[in-house]
């Protein structure tokens, strides 16, 4: 009886793996979900790629989701402006626009040449939405971290507040914002921004606000090199900052962001990335559930037999210091040629622990052994309803995209990150870049068609029975991604 059961389980696993492979390879096994275009680039200057929107972040609170993204990408850094997309009714309708008083391209114009690295948060205690952006000067140097505030549910935005502005010896990069939305926290209503200073060796920087983002105070942090942090807050008020450093690390604050300790190692990274793409390899995506479990996801090839393509992987922690073994999100067999990138993890904040609903959105190459003329890019969603213990079959969101139809900014570019957020109806609403172009050219304002879309009906976290596993590890972890001097 035992041997018959074992054969049945193995056969089921093979069938499930084959189905997942067919779906993720973008064949006819599963059609794209319906999409709603939520924004398009209105700027027509020929110094940046026209009709290019990319690098989105999202945040959801109740029935409101706000997405933000670069709009009008330059080849050598930044964009014309930050666009925003807001739904107040769980994706039934969307409103969109572009931030005022940021760059010379905004309405009204602002003082900066460009802006980059958008992220968004909500401060429930003060009922304020906030968009953080990296201000870039005419010499293409990151010089300030800005926060734009909305007092009407993300439908209109004020002129930005300056969190920090650097001088001649500073080059700011890769900021991120979050707020403490836990009423049980002693720091309920605090908001936190993280960035780094490339001219100071990617020096770790953080600041906090206790008054709805109107003013900001610098935090005391370790003098370490970092890039691409995504701070989250646990229900007790502890701030946890997963970030790229010597591999992936974390820092924590137990005093409302006044000071931080760390680094604490999450994992080393072994990753190959995607051919021809600038794909955010080495940067984490982080979320927290209502039990305080922190989830960090990224792309990694340690579970592949030849390390020629990456998987979505994740680690969890209940204290921000001690992290679980890295686990692989089950998608394709370990000998597959499908390669994943821009992995983002989202958590339904009304759930937690062993019943946490989780969604992972990622782009993938149907065959990671491709060239720009043959690469086909897709995006998909896979979910768990038990805190990442087991996962369901993937859902294909979009694709195929032609790599050459994307803006070229240090590689063909969809962003260094993206995001997945759950609305109050239990559905995920990732806002992500889609493209219908085949030959995006700088200066040709009709050649690029890269814009923001969202799943029309949202994406349920349905889960399934495919287990996340921590081994076997075929490619020994240890090769950390080198920090870039500039990532905007």
C-alpha positions in Angstrom: 0.0 0.0 0.0 2.8 2.4 0.9 4.6 1.9 -2.5 1.4 2.4 -4.5 0.7 5.7 -2.7 4.3 6.8 -3.4 3.9 6.1 -7.1 0.6 8.0 -7.2 2.1 11.1 -5.5 5.1 11.1 -7.8 2.9 10.8 -10.9 0.7 13.7 -9.7 3.8 15.9 -9.1 5.0 15.2 -12.6 1.6 16.1 -14.1 1.5 19.3 -12.0 5.0 20.2 -13.0 4.2 19.6 -16.7 1.1 21.8 -16.4 3.1 24.6 -14.7 5.7 24.4 -17.4 3.2 24.7 -20.2 1.6 27.7 -18.5 4.7 29.6 -17.7 6.2 28.9 -21.2 3.3 31.1 -22.5 1.7 28.5 -24.7 -2.0 28.1 -25.5 -2.7 26.2 -22.2 -3.8 29.4 -20.5 -4.9 32.7 -22.0 -3.9 36.1 -20.6 -6.3 37.6 -18.0 -8.3 40.7 -19.1 -6.3 43.9 -18.7 -7.2 47.5 -18.1 -4.8 50.2 -19.3 -4.5 52.6 -16.4 -2.0 55.1 -17.8 0.0 56.1 -20.8 2.9 58.6 -21.2 1.7 62.0 -22.4 5.2 63.6 -22.8 6.6 64.2 -26.3 10.1 65.6 -25.7 12.6 63.7 -27.9 15.3 63.6 -25.2 13.6 60.6 -23.5 11.7 57.7 -24.8 8.1 58.8 -25.5 5.3 56.6 -24.4 7.3 54.6 -21.9 6.0 53.8 -18.5 7.8 51.4 -16.2 9.1 50.5 -12.8 5.8 50.4 -10.9 5.1 50.2 -7.2 1.6 49.7 -5.6 0.1 49.9 -2.2 -3.5 49.0 -1.1 -5.5 50.0 1.9 -9.1 49.0 2.0 -10.7 49.3 -1.4 -8.1 51.8 -2.6 -5.0 50.8 -4.5 -2.5 53.4 -5.8 0.1 52.6 -8.4 3.1 54.7 -9.3 5.6 54.5 -12.1 8.3 56.3 -14.1 6.9 58.1 -17.1 9.1 59.1 -20.1 12.3 57.2 -19.4 15.7 58.6 -20.3 18.5 56.3 -21.4 21.0 57.4 -18.7 18.7 57.7 -15.7 15.3 58.9 -14.5 12.2 60.0 -16.3 10.1 63.0 -17.1 7.8 62.5 -14.2 6.1 60.1 -11.8 2.7 58.9 -12.9 0.0 57.7 -10.5 -3.0 55.4 -11.0 -5.7 55.2 -8.3 -8.7 52.9 -7.9 -11.0 53.5 -4.9 -13.3 50.6 -5.7 -11.1 47.6 -6.0 -10.3 48.0 -9.6 -13.7 48.8 -11.0 -12.5 52.2 -12.2 -9.2 54.0 -12.3 -8.1 57.6 -12.2 -4.6 58.6 -13.3 -2.3 61.6 -13.6 1.2 62.9 -13.0 2.8 64.6 -10.0 2.9 68.4 -9.9 5.9 70.6 -9.1 8.5 67.8 -9.5 10.5 68.3 -12.8 10.6 70.8 -15.6 8.1 68.6 -17.4 5.5 68.6 -14.7 2.4 70.9 -14.4 3.2 73.2 -12.8 6.9 72.8 -13.4 9.2 71.9 -10.6 12.9 72.6 -10.1 14.4 69.2 -11.0 15.6 67.9 -14.4 14.3 64.4 -13.9 12.8 62.0 -11.3 13.0 58.3 -10.6 12.4 55.3 -8.3 8.8 55.9 -7.4 7.2 54.1 -4.4 3.9 54.7 -2.6 2.6 54.3 0.9 -0.5 55.1 3.0 -0.5 56.6 6.5 -3.8 55.4 8.1 -3.3 57.4 11.3 -3.3 60.7 9.3 -5.3 59.6 6.3 -2.5 60.6 3.9 -1.2 58.9 0.8 2.5 59.5 0.0 4.6 59.0 -3.2 8.3 59.0 -2.7 10.6 59.9 -5.6 14.3 60.5 -6.3 15.0 64.0 -7.7 17.7 64.2 -10.3 19.6 67.3 -11.4 20.8 68.4 -14.8 24.1 66.5 -14.4 22.0 63.3 -14.0 22.9 63.0 -10.3 20.4 61.9 -7.6 20.2 64.9 -5.3 17.1 64.7 -3.2 14.4 62.4 -1.8 10.9 63.9 -2.3 7.5 62.9 -0.9 4.3 64.1 -2.5 1.2 63.9 -0.4 -2.5 63.3 -1.1 -5.2 64.2 1.3 -8.2 63.0 -0.7 -7.6 59.3 -1.2 -4.9 59.5 -3.9 -6.9 61.5 -6.4 -4.9 64.8 -6.2 -1.4 65.4 -5.1 0.4 68.4 -3.5 3.8 69.8 -4.3 6.5 67.6 -2.8 8.1 67.8 0.6 11.9 67.4 0.6 12.9 64.5 2.9 16.6 65.1 2.3 18.7 67.0 -0.2 22.4 66.3 -0.8 25.3 68.5 -1.8 28.2 68.2 -4.2 29.5 65.1 -2.4 26.2 63.2 -2.5 24.5 61.0 -5.1 21.2 59.7 -3.7 19.7 56.5 -5.2 16.9 53.9 -4.8 14.5 55.3 -2.1 11.5 53.5 -0.7 8.7 54.5 1.7 6.4 52.7 4.1 4.2 53.7 7.1 3.1 52.0 10.3 -0.6 51.2 9.9 -1.0 49.0 12.9 -3.2 50.7 15.6 -1.6 48.4 18.2 1.8 49.8 17.5 3.3 52.5 19.8 4.5 54.2 16.6 1.2 54.0 14.7 1.4 56.8 12.0 5.1 56.9 11.7 6.4 56.8 8.2 9.9 55.7 7.0 12.0 56.3 3.9 15.2 54.5 3.0 17.8 55.3 0.3 21.5 55.2 -0.3 24.3 57.6 -1.2 26.3 56.2 -4.2 29.1 58.9 -3.8 29.6 57.6 -0.2 29.9 54.0 -1.2 26.2 53.2 -1.4 25.9 54.4 2.2 22.8 53.4 4.1 20.3 56.2 4.8 17.0 56.4 6.5 14.6 59.1 7.7 11.3 59.1 9.6 8.2 61.3 9.9 5.8 61.5 12.8 3.4 64.1 11.4 1.9 62.7 8.2 5.0 63.3 6.0 5.1 67.0 6.5 8.5 67.0 8.0 11.3 64.4 8.2 14.1 63.6 10.6 17.3 61.6 9.8 17.7 58.2 11.6 20.9 56.8 13.1 22.0 53.9 11.0 25.0 51.6 10.6 27.6 52.9 8.1 27.2 50.1 5.5 26.9 49.8 1.8 23.4 48.9 0.6 21.0 49.2 -2.3 17.3 48.8 -2.9 15.8 48.4 0.6 12.0 47.8 1.1 11.1 48.6 4.7 8.1 47.0 6.3 6.5 47.4 9.7 5.4 44.6 12.0 2.2 44.9 14.1 4.3 45.7 17.3 6.0 48.7 15.5 9.3 47.1 14.7 10.7 48.4 11.4 12.4 45.7 9.2 14.4 46.7 6.2 15.3 43.9 3.8 18.0 45.2 1.5 20.8 44.2 -0.9 24.2 44.4 0.9 26.5 41.5 1.2 23.9 39.3 -0.4 20.5 40.1 1.1 20.5 41.5 4.6 18.0 43.1 7.0 18.2 46.0 9.5 15.7 46.6 12.3 14.5 49.5 14.5 12.6 49.0 17.8 12.3 52.7 18.6 10.1 54.1 15.9 12.9 54.6 13.4 15.2 56.7 15.6 18.0 54.1 15.2 18.7 50.8 13.4 20.8 47.7 14.1 22.2 45.2 11.6 23.0 43.8 9.2 21.3 40.4 9.7 21.9 38.0 6.9 18.8 36.8 5.0 20.6 34.9 2.2 23.4 35.0 -0.3 22.3 35.3 -3.9 23.1 33.1 -6.9 21.4 34.6 -9.9 22.0 34.7 -13.7 19.4 37.4 -14.7 17.7 37.6 -18.0 19.5 38.1 -21.4 19.5 41.6 -22.7 17.4 43.0 -19.8 18.1 45.4 -17.0 16.0 43.4 -14.6 16.6 44.3 -10.9 18.5 41.1 -10.1 19.8 41.2 -6.6 17.0 43.6 -5.2 14.4 42.2 -2.8 10.6 42.5 -2.7 9.2 42.6 0.9 5.8 42.3 2.6 4.4 41.6 6.1 1.2 39.8 7.1 -1.0 40.6 10.1 0.8 38.0 12.3 4.0 39.9 11.8 5.6 37.4 9.4 8.0 39.2 7.0 8.3 37.8 3.5 11.2 38.6 1.2 11.3 37.4 -2.4 13.8 37.6 -5.3 15.0 35.7 -8.3 17.7 33.1 -7.8 19.1 30.1 -9.7 20.3 27.9 -6.8 17.6 25.3 -7.4 18.4 25.0 -11.1 20.6 22.1 -12.2 22.8 24.3 -14.4 22.1 27.8 -13.0 21.1 29.1 -16.5 17.8 30.5 -15.3 16.3 32.0 -12.2 13.3 31.0 -10.0 11.1 33.0 -7.7 12.4 32.3 -4.2 11.6 33.6 -0.7 12.5 33.6 2.9 10.5 34.5 6.0 11.1 35.9 9.5 9.1 36.7 12.6 11.6 39.1 14.1 13.5 40.6 11.2 16.8 39.1 12.4 16.5 35.3 12.0 15.4 34.1 8.5 14.1 30.8 7.2 15.9 28.7 4.7 15.4 29.9 1.1 12.5 28.2 -0.6 11.6 27.9 -4.2 8.1 28.9 -5.4 7.1 25.9 -7.5 6.6 27.0 -11.1 8.6 24.9 -13.6 10.9 21.9 -13.3 14.5 22.6 -12.2 15.8 21.7 -15.7 13.5 24.2 -17.4 14.8 26.9 -19.7 12.1 29.4 -18.4 13.8 32.2 -16.5 12.1 34.6 -14.0 12.9 38.2 -13.1 11.3 41.2 -11.4 9.8 39.0 -8.7 7.4 40.8 -6.4 5.6 39.4 -3.4 2.3 40.6 -2.0 0.4 39.7 1.1 -3.3 40.1 1.9 -2.9 42.2 5.1 -6.1 40.8 6.6 -4.5 37.4 6.8 -1.5 36.0 8.5 0.6 33.0 9.6 -0.5 29.6 8.4 -3.5 31.1 6.6 -1.8 34.0 5.0 -2.8 34.6 1.4 0.2 35.4 -0.7 0.7 36.3 -4.4 3.9 36.5 -6.4 3.9 38.4 -9.7 6.9 38.0 -12.0 8.0 38.5 -15.5 9.6 35.5 -17.3 11.4 34.6 -20.5 9.8 31.6 -22.2 13.4 30.5 -23.0 16.2 32.2 -21.1 18.6 31.1 -23.8 17.6 33.9 -26.2 18.8 37.1 -27.8 17.0 40.4 -28.1 15.6 39.4 -31.5 14.1 36.2 -30.2 13.4 36.8 -26.5 9.7 36.7 -25.6 8.7 38.2 -22.3 5.6 37.2 -20.3 4.2 38.0 -16.9 2.4 35.7 -14.5 0.9 35.3 -11.0 1.1 32.4 -8.6 -0.5 32.2 -5.2 -0.5 30.5 -1.8 -3.3 30.4 0.9 -1.2 28.9 3.7 1.7 31.3 4.2 3.8 29.9 1.3 3.8 26.3 2.4 2.1 25.2 -0.9 1.2 27.0 -4.1 -1.3 26.8 -6.9 -1.0 26.7 -10.7 0.2 29.9 -12.3 -2.0 32.5 -14.0 -0.6 34.1 -17.1 -1.2 37.9 -17.0 0.3 39.2 -20.3 2.7 38.4 -23.1 4.5 37.8 -25.3 6.4 41.1 -25.4 9.2 41.8 -27.8 12.3 42.8 -25.8 13.2 45.4 -28.5 9.9 47.2 -27.9 11.1 48.3 -24.4 13.1 51.5 -23.5 16.8 50.7 -23.5 18.3 52.1 -20.3 21.4 50.1 -19.4 19.5 47.1 -20.9 15.9 46.7 -22.1 13.9 48.0 -19.2 10.6 47.2 -17.4 12.0 48.4 -14.1 14.3 47.5 -11.3 11.3 46.4 -9.3 7.5 46.0 -9.4 4.9 45.3 -6.8 1.8 43.2 -5.9 -0.9 44.5 -3.5 -4.2 43.0 -2.3 -7.5 45.0 -2.1 -10.2 44.6 0.5 -12.0 42.1 -1.7 -9.1 39.6 -1.4 -7.9 40.1 -4.9 -4.4 41.2 -6.0 -4.1 44.3 -8.3 -0.5 44.5 -9.6 0.0 47.5 -11.8 2.7 46.5 -14.3 4.3 47.5 -17.6 2.9 46.1 -20.8 4.3 46.7 -24.3 3.0 46.3 -27.9 6.0 47.7 -29.6 8.8 46.0 -31.5 11.4 48.7 -32.1 11.4 51.4 -29.4 13.7 54.2 -30.5 14.9 57.4 -28.7 13.6 60.5 -30.5 10.9 58.7 -32.4 7.7 59.5 -30.5 5.6 56.9 -32.3 7.9 53.9 -31.9 7.4 53.0 -28.2 4.2 51.6 -26.6 5.1 50.7 -23.0 2.3 51.6 -20.6 0.7 50.6 -17.3 -2.0 48.0 -17.0 -3.8 46.2 -14.2 -5.8 42.9 -14.2 -9.3 44.1 -14.9 -11.0 41.8 -12.4 -8.1 41.4 -10.0 -6.4 38.1 -9.2 -7.6 35.8 -6.5 -5.1 34.0 -4.3 -6.4 30.5 -4.8 -3.4 28.5 -3.7 -2.9 24.8 -4.4 -0.9 21.7 -3.4 2.5 22.2 -5.0 5.0 22.5 -2.1 7.6 25.1 -1.7 10.9 23.3 -1.0 14.3 24.3 0.3 16.3 21.8 -1.8 18.1 20.2 -3.3 20.4 23.1 -4.0 22.2 22.6 -7.3 24.1 25.8 -7.6 25.9 26.7 -4.3 24.7 30.0 -3.0 27.5 32.5 -2.3 27.9 34.8 -5.3 26.4 38.0 -4.1 25.2 40.6 -6.6 27.6 43.5 -6.8 26.1 46.9 -5.8 25.9 49.2 -8.7 27.1 52.8 -8.3 23.8 54.0 -9.7 20.5 52.1 -10.1 18.0 54.8 -10.9 
